[in-house]
Amino acid sequence: MIETTLLNYLGAKTTASVKMEMPSTYTSGPLVILEKISSNKTDQIITSVFTVKIYADTLYGAAQLNEEIKDILEGCDSPDICSIRVNDGYYPDVTRKRYRYQQTVEITHY
């Protein structure tokens, strides 16, 4: 399952906490949330789209973590993954009043 592959890969490559959903006890620190938003399958090739939400305690910290996660994803060497394309931008979390970058990640995989 691509969600597990991505979760384990990011978790092994960054010191930030990597989760599939927002922890109910989150108050601060670097955090990466993976959310699969769509997928399609054609001739055994699957394309999945994720949002990757990146939180940190400062705007600069969020920007640094965003670049780190982008580099990690673009360097992914999993044999199941054919290609990864990342688009990103600053999307503050106004509900939680937290600094947040968000990436839209398109992954082509088997």
N, C-alpha and C positions, 0 to 999 in steps of 0.2 A: 504494500500500500504506500503510495507516494507521500502521504501525510507522515507516516512513521519514518520513512527514509529521510525526509527533509527535517523533521524534528530532531532525529538522532544526529544527523550531519551538522546542523547548526549548533546543537548542544555540545558537541565535541570540539567545535572550532572557536567558540566565543565564551567569555567569562560571564556574559549576561545570562539571566534566567530566560529560558526559551519554553513557552507554553502554548497549548492549543486554545486556551481561553483565559480571560482575565481572572487572576486569583482574587477571591473575595477579600483577602487580607492585604492586598497590595497597597502600600503607602508611599514607597520611594525606591530608588535604585534602578539600574538598567534592566529593562524587560523587553522581550520580543514575543509578540503574539502572532501565531500563524493561523489564518482562517482560509480554508478552501472555499472559493465562491462559485466556481463552475468547472466543468470538464466535458470533454467530448471524445469520442473514439471513432477512428476511421482506419480500417485495415490493420488492426492490432496496434496502431499508434495512438497514444492518448495525449491530449493536451489539457493540462489543468491550470487554472488560474487561482492564485492565492493573493490575499492582502497580507502584508507583513507590517504589523504596527510596532513601532520602535519608540519606547519610552525611556526617558532619563530625567534626572533632577534639574538639569540646566539645558538651555537651548543649545549651547555649544556641545554638551555631552550627548544630546540626542542627535545632533548633526554628525559627530564623530562616530557614534554607534551605527548610524544609518550607512555611512561610508564603509565601515567595517563589515556589516552584514551584506551590503551590496557586493563587495569584493569576495567575500566567502561564497555567496551564491554563484557569482559569475565564474568562480574557480572550481565549482563542484565537479568531482571526478567519479561520481557514482556510475556504474556500468548500466544502470537502468535509465539514466537520463541522457537524452540526445542533445537538448539545447535548453538554455535559460535566457529569458529576456526580462530585464528589470526596468521599470519606470518608477520614479520616486518624487516625493515632494513633501513640504512641511504642512502638516494638518494638525494644528493644536487640538487637544482633547478638551473642548470647552465644558463638557459635563463634569469631568474630574479636575479640570483646571491644571492639566499636565502638559509638558512639552512632548510632542509626538511627531515623528516622521512616519510616513506611510509609503510602502512600496506596493506596486502591482507587479506580480511576478508570474510570467507565463512559462510553464515548463512542458516540454515535449518529452514523453517517456514511453517505455514499453509496459 
